[in-house]
Amino acid sequence: MPRNRRISESTVRRLSIYYRLLSGLEKEGAPTVSSRELAEKEKLTPAQVRKDLSFFGSFGTRGLGYPVRELREKIARILGLNRTWNVAVVGAGNIGSALVSYKEFQKQGFLIKLIFDNDQRKIGSSHKGIPVSDVSHLADELKAHHIDIVVIAVPGPAAQGVAEEAVSAGVRAILNFAPVSLKIPASVSLRNENMSMELEQLSYFLVGGNG
Amino acid sequence: MPRNRRISESTVRRLSIYYRLLSGLEKEGAPTVSSRELAEKEKLTPAQVRKDLSFFGSFGTRGLGYPVRELREKIARILGLNRTWNVAVVGAGNIGSALVSYKEFQKQGFLIKLIFDNDQRKIGSSHKGIPVSDVSHLADELKAHHIDIVVIAVPGPAAQGVAEEAVSAGVRAILNFAPVSLKIPASVSLRNENMSMELEQLSYFLVGGNG
């Protein structure tokens, strides 16, 4: 069983957050950061931060804190951000277009290599500099371009078929934007991006959490 | 201090997930669901599910589980989903357009009432049926339309100014898509939608969590 199965999603999520904070601190030239500082920025407790980081073998020095660059690099390695990943986006609609123009992906090493669509007017053209391929050749193209991660941004009814093609092409990681629950083998990692979830956290705040 | 401050973000996130699962089960006509079933679908433990739900005063019946409709309605009340919220999107670019055409928001009660932009060619037109307003009248328009939640989908350098305008107009909840860290008063709830984070969870899986 891969080691990641033992670490909860929320821990990985916090690592992403620490990574982002540390990248900012590194740009500002900060040599060290305390668990208190890391905690304050994200409304966590310093104990939680120390626990998370000690789990990955990082220990701050009393009075000095953690070395920023070293800790950022360590988390980058853990999260697989010290290399690049080949990404394909399936669906050249609004969400697909937004993803392709989202420059942060590139900066993090997620390189969008291909976009797929079923619209003959889009196929063969280039979208923000990235070629649009025919989705009917999905599996072959995914293999040919060594795609690591497939992002599904097609309408709900088409999503399961796309996921199955991707799995058949050997893809092991899928990010799904379609508002449907996909059935895929347990050996493939699936993340569902649900944009309503963040809004629900806000509405929870607005009602004051009173049922 | 509002009650929600004592409940962790990850608990609220799980409530959103339960809500989604229960909505699906209700559509399928399932009268009850066990903590085991809820847990399996999201790779949680049944104990975690029971703990979350008991915290909100919901207890399953041994051998029967939880009543689906009742539990869904209860979580809807807790999350503030038993009513509608007026939402404004600032920025009519790719992300703004994707949000406006994302039909799930409407279904959940998040009604996008206005889009703002600074592009004179867009202002005054209608985008997916929603009027595009001049961002230079942001605060006044937010007040006039009783906007509850502002979604920031502008380029990074413009985001802080938009957030400040929204706060000055009395908005208490902000969802930020810009890749910057916003400074806002503690009385306003801020969520940052970082689309890289889900990809990072996938790359973590792909490297097997080995630093």
Interface residues (C-beta under 8 A of the other chain):
Chain A: P2 R3 N4 I7 E9 S10 V12 R13 L15 S16 I17 Y19 R20 G24 K41 K43 F56 G57 K74 R77 I78 L79 G80 L81 W85 V87 G93 N94 I95 S97 A98 L99 S101 Y102 K103 E104 F105 Q108 G109 F110 D148 I149 R172 A173 I174 L175 P179 S181 S189 R191 E193 N194 M195 S196 M197 E198 L199 E200 Q201 L202 S203 Y204 F205 L206 V207 G208 G209 N210 G211
Chain B: P2 R3 N4 I7 E9 S10 V12 R13 L15 S16 I17 Y19 R20 G24 K41 K43 F56 G57 K74 R77 I78 L79 G80 L81 W85 V87 G93 N94 I95 S97 A98 L99 S101 Y102 K103 E104 F105 Q108 G109 F110 D148 I149 R172 A173 I174 L175 P179 S181 S189 R191 E193 N194 M195 S196 M197 E198 L199 E200 Q201 L202 S203 Y204 F205 L206 V207 G208 G209 N210 G211
